[in-house]
Amino acid sequence: MPILYHASPVPNLTELTPHVSNHGKPLVYLSDRRESVLVYLSNPVERHCLRTGFAHNGPFYKFASYGFSPEGKPVLEEYYPDAFADTFAGVSGWIYRAECAGCTPLPGIPGAFVSEAPVLVAGAEFIPDAYAEILRAEREGLLLLRRYGDHSPRKLRWIAVMAETEYQNAGDRPEYRDFLRAKFPHLPR
């Protein structure tokens, strides 16, 4: 049974419980790659709202700009200037390890697994600074970072259109719209 990983800002968990995420179904999300879960130590939407005092009740929309290389290596992309530091610098959290016989692969995401049932924690690692840990993983070749300034003009146009589409589709998510307006200045005020 492979070791699987899950990241959380919550300390001292002994069991990972299913929660509703962007997929709309309560699941526990895990990965067989420790470096893949680093992006879940911080949610830029939640961090933005806490910094600005934007009042919000309930779960925050998850915004993560990452994918995978053809070899299956995690690729994190900055969709706005200094997004990595803005999202992860100074954020601490935990990476939990689990063995999960009932976890099933999540199609379309390399190394991802889900469970509809709670998953027992087999161990934990404290991460004092998520940004420092992401930079370490980049240096070790475990993941790739694509910084905002390195994107082609075509990619920057795609990002602008993506932000507009996300904004238009987020009418029921005022916290997400506020985040998008702050990070993508071309959006309506």
MDAnalysis code that builds the backbone (N, CA, C; Angstrom):
import MDAnalysis as mda
import numpy as np

u = mda.Universe.empty(567, n_residues=189, atom_resindex=np.repeat(np.arange(189), 3), trajectory=True)
u.add_TopologyAttr("name", ["N", "CA", "C"] * 189)
u.add_TopologyAttr("resid", np.arange(1, 190))
u.add_TopologyAttr("resname", ["MET", "PRO", "ILE", "LEU", "TYR", "HIS", "ALA", "SER", "PRO", "VAL", "PRO", "ASN", "LEU", "THR", "GLU", "LEU", "THR", "PRO", "HIS", "VAL", "SER", "ASN", "HIS", "GLY", "LYS", "PRO", "LEU", "VAL", "TYR", "LEU", "SER", "ASP", "ARG", "ARG", "GLU", "SER", "VAL", "LEU", "VAL", "TYR", "LEU", "SER", "ASN", "PRO", "VAL", "GLU", "ARG", "HIS", "CYS", "LEU", "ARG", "THR", "GLY", "PHE", "ALA", "HIS", "ASN", "GLY", "PRO", "PHE", "TYR", "LYS", "PHE", "ALA", "SER", "TYR", "GLY", "PHE", "SER", "PRO", "GLU", "GLY", "LYS", "PRO", "VAL", "LEU", "GLU", "GLU", "TYR", "TYR", "PRO", "ASP", "ALA", "PHE", "ALA", "ASP", "THR", "PHE", "ALA", "GLY", "VAL", "SER", "GLY", "TRP", "ILE", "TYR", "ARG", "ALA", "GLU", "CYS", "ALA", "GLY", "CYS", "THR", "PRO", "LEU", "PRO", "GLY", "ILE", "PRO", "GLY", "ALA", "PHE", "VAL", "SER", "GLU", "ALA", "PRO", "VAL", "LEU", "VAL", "ALA", "GLY", "ALA", "GLU", "PHE", "ILE", "PRO", "ASP", "ALA", "TYR", "ALA", "GLU", "ILE", "LEU", "ARG", "ALA", "GLU", "ARG", "GLU", "GLY", "LEU", "LEU", "LEU", "LEU", "ARG", "ARG", "TYR", "GLY", "ASP", "HIS", "SER", "PRO", "ARG", "LYS", "LEU", "ARG", "TRP", "ILE", "ALA", "VAL", "MET", "ALA", "GLU", "THR", "GLU", "TYR", "GLN", "ASN", "ALA", "GLY", "ASP", "ARG", "PRO", "GLU", "TYR", "ARG", "ASP", "PHE", "LEU", "ARG", "ALA", "LYS", "PHE", "PRO", "HIS", "LEU", "PRO", "ARG"])
u.atoms.positions = np.array([
    [0.852, -1.165, 0.000],
    [0.000, 0.000, 0.000],
    [0.907, 1.241, 0.000],
    [0.715, 2.153, -0.971],
    [1.605, 3.315, -1.041],
    [1.321, 4.327, 0.073],
    [2.356, 5.071, 0.414],
    [2.184, 6.199, 1.329],
    [1.558, 7.341, 0.532],
    [0.516, 7.944, 1.071],
    [-0.148, 9.070, 0.435],
    [-0.018, 10.291, 1.338],
    [-0.110, 11.485, 0.736],
    [0.110, 12.741, 1.448],
    [-1.100, 13.661, 1.316],
    [-1.293, 14.456, 2.351],
    [-2.389, 15.431, 2.387],
    [-1.880, 16.648, 3.156],
    [-2.126, 17.849, 2.656],
    [-1.676, 19.062, 3.338],
    [-2.850, 19.778, 3.988],
    [-2.572, 20.388, 5.146],
    [-3.598, 21.133, 5.865],
    [-2.945, 22.152, 6.787],
    [-3.590, 23.304, 6.979],
    [-3.091, 24.245, 7.979],
    [-3.462, 23.818, 9.403],
    [-4.288, 22.799, 9.535],
    [-4.801, 22.356, 10.839],
    [-3.817, 21.372, 11.484],
    [-3.361, 21.661, 12.710],
    [-2.418, 20.766, 13.381],
    [-3.107, 19.595, 14.066],
    [-2.322, 18.582, 14.370],
    [-2.713, 17.469, 15.242],
    [-3.891, 16.641, 14.736],
    [-4.031, 16.526, 13.441],
    [-5.100, 15.673, 12.920],
    [-4.714, 14.205, 13.095],
    [-5.677, 13.392, 13.473],
    [-5.469, 11.950, 13.560],
    [-6.263, 11.222, 12.485],
    [-7.187, 11.970, 11.880],
    [-8.036, 11.418, 10.837],
    [-8.338, 12.537, 9.830],
    [-8.265, 12.192, 8.554],
    [-8.606, 13.134, 7.494],
    [-10.050, 12.859, 7.102],
    [-10.896, 13.879, 7.197],
    [-12.316, 13.682, 6.922],
    [-12.695, 14.301, 5.580],
    [-13.651, 13.709, 4.902],
    [-14.092, 14.247, 3.614],
    [-14.683, 15.653, 3.760],
    [-14.320, 16.516, 2.811],
    [-14.862, 17.876, 2.740],
    [-15.239, 18.167, 1.300],
    [-16.221, 19.034, 1.122],
    [-16.632, 19.433, -0.219],
    [-15.610, 20.430, -0.750],
    [-15.079, 20.166, -1.922],
    [-14.146, 21.070, -2.582],
    [-14.804, 21.555, -3.868],
    [-13.990, 22.032, -4.792],
    [-14.528, 22.550, -6.051],
    [-15.262, 21.480, -6.860],
    [-15.014, 20.205, -6.579],
    [-15.689, 19.132, -7.310],
    [-17.135, 18.929, -6.851],
    [-17.498, 19.540, -5.705],
    [-18.883, 19.492, -5.252],
    [-19.282, 18.243, -4.496],
    [-18.332, 17.371, -4.186],
    [-18.638, 16.125, -3.492],
    [-17.673, 15.980, -2.310],
    [-18.152, 15.556, -1.135],
    [-17.234, 15.408, -0.002],
    [-16.239, 14.266, -0.220],
    [-14.964, 14.637, -0.252],
    [-13.889, 13.671, -0.477],
    [-12.664, 14.067, 0.340],
    [-11.807, 13.108, 0.624],
    [-10.464, 13.363, 1.117],
    [-9.561, 13.283, -0.104],
    [-8.757, 14.323, -0.312],
    [-7.832, 14.360, -1.449],
    [-6.422, 14.071, -0.955],
    [-5.724, 13.179, -1.655],
    [-4.367, 12.810, -1.293],
    [-3.533, 12.669, -2.569],
    [-2.213, 12.595, -2.386],
    [-1.320, 12.380, -3.515],
    [-0.220, 11.414, -3.107],
    [0.277, 10.668, -4.075],
    [1.418, 9.797, -3.787],
    [2.738, 10.561, -3.919],
    [2.655, 11.885, -4.158],
    [3.834, 12.748, -4.280],
    [3.746, 13.863, -3.245],
    [4.643, 13.866, -2.321],
    [4.647, 14.873, -1.257],
    [4.643, 16.290, -1.826],
    [5.448, 16.533, -2.858],
    [5.564, 17.881, -3.417],
    [4.262, 18.354, -4.067],
    [3.405, 17.438, -4.476],
    [2.138, 17.829, -5.099],
    [1.163, 18.461, -4.115],
    [1.279, 18.146, -2.838],
    [0.327, 18.687, -1.868],
    [0.756, 20.032, -1.293],
    [1.969, 20.478, -1.591],
    [2.451, 21.747, -1.045],
    [1.527, 22.917, -1.400],
    [0.927, 22.876, -2.589],
    [0.056, 23.985, -3.014],
    [-1.184, 24.109, -2.132],
    [-1.519, 23.080, -1.389],
    [-2.722, 23.113, -0.560],
    [-2.460, 23.631, 0.853],
    [-1.229, 24.064, 1.118],
    [-0.951, 24.659, 2.424],
    [-1.537, 26.065, 2.537],
    [-1.849, 26.692, 1.398],
    [-2.423, 28.033, 1.424],
    [-3.397, 28.200, 0.268],
    [-4.481, 28.889, 0.532],
    [-5.448, 29.235, -0.501],
    [-5.364, 30.747, -0.704],
    [-4.960, 31.211, -1.888],
    [-4.796, 32.650, -2.076],
    [-6.086, 33.451, -1.893],
    [-7.226, 32.850, -2.152],
    [-8.498, 33.555, -1.963],
    [-8.721, 33.819, -0.471],
    [-8.556, 32.801, 0.325],
    [-8.716, 32.950, 1.777],
    [-7.677, 33.926, 2.337],
    [-6.445, 33.810, 1.894],
    [-5.385, 34.689, 2.387],
    [-5.682, 36.151, 2.027],
    [-6.146, 36.383, 0.821],
    [-6.516, 37.739, 0.399],
    [-7.616, 38.301, 1.302],
    [-8.634, 37.515, 1.553],
    [-9.752, 37.993, 2.368],
    [-9.313, 38.286, 3.803],
    [-8.454, 37.451, 4.357],
    [-7.961, 37.701, 5.711],
    [-7.122, 38.974, 5.761],
    [-6.302, 39.193, 4.752],
    [-5.447, 40.387, 4.707],
    [-6.263, 41.673, 4.546],
    [-7.307, 41.607, 3.740],
    [-8.069, 42.822, 3.421],
    [-9.266, 43.037, 4.331],
    [-9.589, 42.039, 5.146],
    [-10.750, 42.150, 6.021],
    [-12.069, 41.889, 5.314],
    [-12.017, 41.259, 4.137],
    [-13.245, 40.946, 3.413],
    [-14.027, 39.903, 4.213],
    [-15.205, 40.257, 4.654],
    [-16.021, 39.366, 5.475],
    [-16.598, 38.242, 4.614],
    [-16.403, 37.024, 5.078],
    [-16.909, 35.865, 4.340],
    [-17.238, 34.758, 5.328],
    [-18.381, 34.110, 5.121],
    [-18.768, 32.947, 5.912],
    [-18.784, 31.740, 5.003],
    [-18.409, 30.598, 5.548],
    [-18.426, 29.368, 4.768],
    [-17.091, 29.086, 4.111],
    [-17.054, 28.025, 3.324],
    [-15.783, 27.646, 2.696],
    [-15.359, 28.653, 1.625],
    [-14.070, 28.807, 1.486],
    [-13.519, 29.683, 0.464],
    [-13.339, 28.907, -0.832],
    [-13.567, 29.578, -1.944],
    [-13.303, 28.975, -3.238],
    [-11.812, 28.686, -3.326],
    [-11.456, 27.550, -3.891],
    [-10.053, 27.171, -4.043],
    [-9.533, 27.689, -5.379],
    [-8.410, 28.391, -5.329],
    [-7.758, 28.886, -6.537],
    [-6.336, 28.363, -6.515],
    [-6.007, 27.517, -7.463],
    [-4.654, 26.972, -7.557],
    [-4.290, 26.875, -9.030],
    [-3.194, 27.498, -9.394],
    [-2.765, 27.494, -10.792],
    [-1.597, 26.524, -10.951],
    [-1.963, 25.280, -11.111],
    [-0.916, 24.281, -11.305],
    [-1.412, 23.186, -12.235],
    [-0.455, 22.471, -12.749],
    [-0.736, 21.338, -13.614],
    [0.437, 20.383, -13.524],
    [0.668, 19.657, -14.589],
    [1.724, 18.652, -14.570],
    [2.464, 18.645, -15.895],
    [3.753, 18.371, -15.816],
    [4.564, 18.244, -17.024],
    [4.197, 16.933, -17.706],
    [4.648, 16.731, -18.952],
    [4.367, 15.449, -19.621],
    [4.870, 14.238, -18.828],
    [5.883, 14.462, -17.989],
    [6.427, 13.366, -17.165],
    [5.671, 13.200, -15.848],
    [4.676, 14.060, -15.607],
    [3.889, 13.968, -14.389],
    [4.424, 14.784, -13.228],
    [5.425, 15.639, -13.473],
    [5.981, 16.485, -12.414],
    [5.054, 17.688, -12.194],
    [4.762, 18.050, -10.932],
    [3.926, 19.226, -10.679],
    [4.563, 20.496, -11.263],
    [3.725, 21.329, -11.883],
    [4.148, 22.610, -12.443],
    [3.246, 23.681, -11.845],
    [3.828, 24.569, -11.042],
    [3.080, 25.683, -10.448],
    [3.308, 26.911, -11.309],
    [2.234, 27.634, -11.591],
    [2.332, 28.810, -12.452],
    [1.852, 30.048, -11.718],
    [2.590, 31.147, -11.903],
    [2.147, 32.426, -11.377],
    [1.229, 33.068, -12.404],
    [0.013, 33.333, -12.003],
    [-0.946, 33.968, -12.901],
    [-1.015, 35.474, -12.679],
    [-0.320, 35.968, -11.680],
    [-0.180, 37.407, -11.460],
    [1.192, 37.622, -10.815],
    [1.743, 38.837, -10.900],
    [3.108, 39.078, -10.393],
    [3.253, 38.717, -8.912],
    [4.337, 38.016, -8.605],
    [4.698, 37.614, -7.238],
    [3.634, 36.755, -6.554],
    [2.886, 36.001, -7.330],
    [1.816, 35.168, -6.772],
    [2.345, 34.107, -5.809],
    [3.520, 33.527, -6.095],
    [4.035, 32.478, -5.213],
    [4.299, 33.036, -3.815],
    [5.035, 34.136, -3.732],
    [5.323, 34.733, -2.425],
    [4.033, 35.229, -1.776],
    [3.165, 35.858, -2.562],
    [1.898, 36.382, -2.050],
    [1.058, 35.277, -1.415],
    [1.075, 34.119, -2.015],
    [0.241, 33.011, -1.555],
    [0.891, 32.198, -0.439],
    [2.202, 31.954, -0.527],
    [2.825, 30.955, 0.352],
    [3.811, 31.488, 1.390],
    [4.398, 32.668, 1.201],
    [5.432, 33.146, 2.122],
    [4.868, 33.342, 3.525],
    [5.550, 32.745, 4.483],
    [5.145, 32.877, 5.875],
    [4.006, 31.977, 6.309],
    [3.510, 31.144, 5.408],
    [2.407, 30.239, 5.735],
    [2.974, 28.925, 6.261],
    [2.493, 28.509, 7.409],
    [2.902, 27.214, 7.951],
    [1.739, 26.235, 7.849],
    [2.064, 24.975, 7.964],
    [1.025, 23.950, 7.904],
    [1.627, 22.576, 8.098],
    [0.824, 21.594, 7.824],
    [1.201, 20.198, 8.073],
    [1.028, 19.379, 6.805],
    [1.959, 18.471, 6.599],
    [1.783, 17.439, 5.582],
    [1.571, 16.132, 6.327],
    [0.395, 15.564, 6.103],
    [0.027, 14.314, 6.767],
    [0.289, 13.143, 5.836],
    [0.751, 12.047, 6.438],
    [0.968, 10.802, 5.697],
    [-0.133, 9.821, 6.072],
    [-0.536, 9.035, 5.081],
    [-1.580, 8.045, 5.327],
    [-1.347, 6.835, 4.444],
    [-1.817, 5.709, 4.908],
    [-1.907, 4.507, 4.090],
    [-3.390, 4.257, 3.924],
    [-3.834, 4.143, 2.694],
    [-5.274, 4.118, 2.451],
    [-5.620, 3.036, 1.448],
    [-6.040, 1.901, 1.939],
    [-6.414, 0.802, 1.050],
    [-7.665, 1.142, 0.245],
    [-8.539, 1.979, 0.784],
    [-9.787, 2.317, 0.110],
    [-9.711, 3.538, -0.799],
    [-8.543, 4.137, -0.924],
    [-8.413, 5.314, -1.783],
    [-8.355, 4.887, -3.244],
    [-8.980, 5.682, -4.087],
    [-8.991, 5.369, -5.519],
    [-8.315, 6.503, -6.295],
    [-7.659, 6.167, -7.395],
    [-7.025, 7.213, -8.208],
    [-8.065, 8.202, -8.731],
    [-7.666, 9.475, -8.798],
    [-8.523, 10.528, -9.336],
    [-8.126, 10.729, -10.793],
    [-8.999, 10.379, -11.718],
    [-8.646, 10.478, -13.142],
    [-8.254, 11.900, -13.542],
    [-7.233, 11.987, -14.381],
    [-6.819, 13.271, -14.930],
    [-5.817, 14.038, -14.101],
    [-5.517, 13.585, -12.894],
    [-4.538, 14.269, -12.048],
    [-3.484, 13.243, -11.633],
    [-2.271, 13.346, -12.189],
    [-1.228, 12.357, -11.879],
    [-0.959, 12.240, -10.376],
    [-0.980, 11.021, -9.887],
    [-0.646, 10.747, -8.498],
    [-1.719, 11.090, -7.485],
    [-2.882, 11.568, -7.930],
    [-3.940, 11.976, -6.997],
    [-4.855, 10.804, -6.663],
    [-5.301, 10.798, -5.413],
    [-6.218, 9.782, -4.916],
    [-7.313, 10.463, -4.113],
    [-8.457, 9.804, -4.009],
    [-9.559, 10.315, -3.200],
    [-10.147, 9.185, -2.369],
    [-10.802, 9.607, -1.300],
    [-11.537, 8.672, -0.459],
    [-12.841, 9.318, -0.047],
    [-13.929, 8.577, -0.129],
    [-15.216, 9.063, 0.356],
    [-15.348, 8.863, 1.860],
    [-14.473, 8.042, 2.433],
    [-14.506, 7.748, 3.865],
    [-13.328, 8.432, 4.560],
    [-13.426, 8.651, 5.860],
    [-12.281, 9.209, 6.590],
    [-11.039, 8.324, 6.424],
    [-9.880, 8.965, 6.506],
    [-8.597, 8.272, 6.334],
    [-7.768, 8.509, 7.593],
    [-7.234, 7.447, 8.180],
    [-6.411, 7.574, 9.378],
    [-5.043, 8.138, 9.023],
    [-4.545, 9.024, 9.875],
    [-3.225, 9.628, 9.698],
    [-2.170, 8.677, 10.260],
    [-1.097, 8.468, 9.479],
    [-0.006, 7.597, 9.909],
    [1.200, 8.405, 10.394],
    [1.236, 9.691, 10.108],
    [2.340, 10.542, 10.538],
    [2.138, 11.950, 10.014],
    [2.938, 12.882, 10.532],
    [2.792, 14.282, 10.126],
    [4.151, 14.962, 10.115],
    [4.265, 15.961, 9.259],
    [5.474, 16.774, 9.141],
    [5.054, 18.241, 9.168],
    [5.654, 19.014, 10.076],
    [5.365, 20.442, 10.148],
    [6.180, 21.178, 9.100],
    [5.519, 22.049, 8.339],
    [6.177, 22.884, 7.336],
    [6.112, 24.323, 7.870],
    [7.252, 24.895, 8.315],
    [7.210, 26.237, 8.907],
    [6.967, 27.355, 7.902],
    [7.364, 27.164, 6.637],
    [7.161, 28.197, 5.615],
    [6.948, 27.503, 4.278],
    [5.709, 27.552, 3.798],
    [5.356, 26.840, 2.559],
    [6.162, 27.343, 1.366],
    [6.419, 28.646, 1.304],
    [7.174, 29.215, 0.185],
    [8.602, 28.671, 0.162],
    [9.254, 28.656, 1.319],
    [10.608, 28.106, 1.400],
    [10.617, 26.637, 0.992],
    [9.595, 25.902, 1.374],
    [9.518, 24.476, 1.036],
    [9.290, 24.282, -0.458],
    [8.480, 25.135, -1.076],
    [8.251, 25.054, -2.524],
    [9.533, 25.380, -3.272],
    [10.267, 26.400, -2.825],
    [11.538, 26.743, -3.473],
    [12.557, 25.615, -3.315],
    [12.574, 24.954, -2.150],
    [13.462, 23.809, -1.945],
    [13.110, 22.677, -2.911],
    [11.813, 22.399, -3.051],
    [11.377, 21.333, -3.963],
    [11.757, 21.677, -5.405],
    [11.687, 22.964, -5.755],
    [12.111, 23.378, -7.100],
    [13.605, 23.124, -7.279],
    [14.425, 23.532, -6.299],
    [15.876, 23.320, -6.388],
    [16.213, 21.844, -6.536],
    [15.456, 20.990, -5.869],
    [15.701, 19.546, -5.917],
    [15.097, 18.884, -7.152],
    [14.441, 19.661, -8.012],
    [13.873, 19.122, -9.238],
    [12.600, 18.326, -9.048],
    [11.924, 18.505, -7.909],
    [10.705, 17.753, -7.625],
    [9.464, 18.408, -8.210],
    [9.564, 19.710, -8.502],
    [8.478, 20.426, -9.153],
    [9.067, 21.573, -9.960],
    [8.256, 22.121, -10.845],
    [8.676, 23.231, -11.687],
    [7.859, 24.462, -11.335],
    [8.516, 25.632, -11.319],
    [7.829, 26.892, -11.095],
    [7.924, 27.718, -12.363],
    [6.785, 28.187, -12.830],
    [6.746, 29.101, -13.977],
    [6.323, 30.465, -13.444],
    [7.295, 31.358, -13.403],
    [7.052, 32.687, -12.849],
    [6.328, 33.570, -13.855],
    [5.588, 34.539, -13.320],
    [4.758, 35.411, -14.151],
    [5.565, 36.071, -15.266],
    [6.737, 36.593, -14.947],
    [7.562, 37.292, -15.929],
    [8.121, 36.414, -17.023],
    [8.030, 35.103, -16.862],
    [8.547, 34.174, -17.876],
    [7.480, 33.724, -18.871],
    [6.234, 34.119, -18.660],
    [5.164, 33.701, -19.568],
    [5.274, 34.440, -20.903],
    [4.892, 33.755, -21.947],
    [4.863, 34.365, -23.281],
    [3.686, 35.338, -23.363],
    [3.720, 36.258, -24.335],
    [2.554, 37.137, -24.518],
    [1.261, 36.351, -24.737],
    [1.350, 35.254, -25.451],
    [0.162, 34.420, -25.683],
    [-0.391, 33.870, -24.367],
    [0.500, 33.375, -23.503],
    [0.069, 32.842, -22.210],
    [-0.531, 33.948, -21.342],
    [0.069, 35.149, -21.373],
    [-0.469, 36.262, -20.596],
    [-1.870, 36.644, -21.071],
    [-2.106, 36.579, -22.380],
    [-3.458, 36.842, -22.901],
    [-4.425, 35.769, -22.413],
    [-3.983, 34.523, -22.433],
    [-4.819, 33.419, -21.950],
    [-5.176, 33.634, -20.474],
    [-4.197, 34.041, -19.664],
    [-4.439, 34.283, -18.239],
    [-5.481, 35.389, -18.064],
    [-5.365, 36.465, -18.850],
    [-6.323, 37.576, -18.755],
    [-7.731, 37.111, -19.097],
    [-7.870, 36.318, -20.147],
    [-9.183, 35.797, -20.541],
    [-9.712, 34.834, -19.477],
    [-8.842, 33.976, -18.949],
    [-9.242, 33.039, -17.900],
    [-9.785, 33.805, -16.699],
    [-9.087, 34.875, -16.286],
    [-9.536, 35.662, -15.134],
    [-10.897, 36.298, -15.402],
    [-11.106, 36.803, -16.617],
    [-12.407, 37.380, -16.974],
    [-13.512, 36.341, -16.909],
    [-13.245, 35.165, -17.443],
    [-14.227, 34.081, -17.432],
    [-14.538, 33.655, -15.993],
    [-13.500, 33.484, -15.192],
    [-13.699, 33.116, -13.790],
    [-14.543, 34.176, -13.074],
    [-14.249, 35.442, -13.335],
    [-14.991, 36.537, -12.705],
    [-16.468, 36.493, -13.105],
    [-16.730, 36.317, -14.391],
    [-18.117, 36.271, -14.879],
    [-18.878, 35.096, -14.280],
    [-18.196, 33.980, -14.068],
    [-18.846, 32.772, -13.562],
    [-18.942, 32.728, -12.041],
    [-18.420, 33.742, -11.350],
    [-18.365, 33.714, -9.886],
    [-19.377, 34.661, -9.251],
    [-20.512, 34.850, -9.882],
    [-21.519, 35.757, -9.338],
    [-21.988, 35.389, -7.947],
    [-21.939, 34.095, -7.600],
    [-22.376, 33.648, -6.277],
    [-21.210, 33.514, -5.297],
    [-20.034, 33.982, -5.665],
    [-18.838, 33.880, -4.831],
    [-18.189, 35.259, -4.678],
    [-18.751, 36.138, -3.841],
    [-18.206, 37.496, -3.728],
    [-16.757, 37.517, -3.244],
    [-16.351, 36.566, -2.416],
    [-14.964, 36.532, -1.946],
    [-14.006, 36.224, -3.093],
    [-14.438, 35.368, -4.008],
    [-13.598, 35.011, -5.150],
    [-13.517, 36.187, -6.115],
    [-14.641, 36.857, -6.334],
    [-14.634, 38.043, -7.207],
    [-13.732, 39.137, -6.638],
    [-13.772, 39.348, -5.327],
    [-12.923, 40.362, -4.712],
    [-11.450, 40.009, -4.910],
    [-11.104, 38.752, -4.720],
    [-9.733, 38.280, -4.960],
    [-9.327, 38.525, -6.412],
    [-10.181, 38.124, -7.353],
    [-9.857, 38.279, -8.771],
    [-9.660, 39.752, -9.136],
    [-10.529, 40.637, -8.647],
    [-10.373, 42.067, -8.935],
    [-9.050, 42.598, -8.394],
    [-8.637, 42.126, -7.223],
    [-7.395, 42.603, -6.609],
    [-6.162, 42.130, -7.373],
    [-6.206, 40.932, -7.912],
    [-5.023, 40.345, -8.541],
    [-4.968, 40.578, -10.049],
    [-6.109, 40.855, -10.645],
    [-6.188, 41.059, -12.096],
    [-6.850, 42.421, -12.329],
    [-6.058, 43.492, -12.348],
    [-6.598, 44.863, -12.369],
    [-7.459, 45.198, -13.588],
    [-7.419, 44.403, -14.636],
    [-8.242, 44.699, -15.818],
    [-9.717, 44.325, -15.625],
    [-10.028, 43.667, -14.517],
    [-11.419, 43.252, -14.276],
    [-12.242, 44.429, -13.765],
    [-13.576, 44.388, -13.952],
    [-14.438, 45.499, -13.513],
    [-14.359, 45.747, -12.014],
    [-14.473, 46.984, -11.645],
    [-14.446, 47.369, -10.220],
    [-15.834, 47.524, -9.690],
])
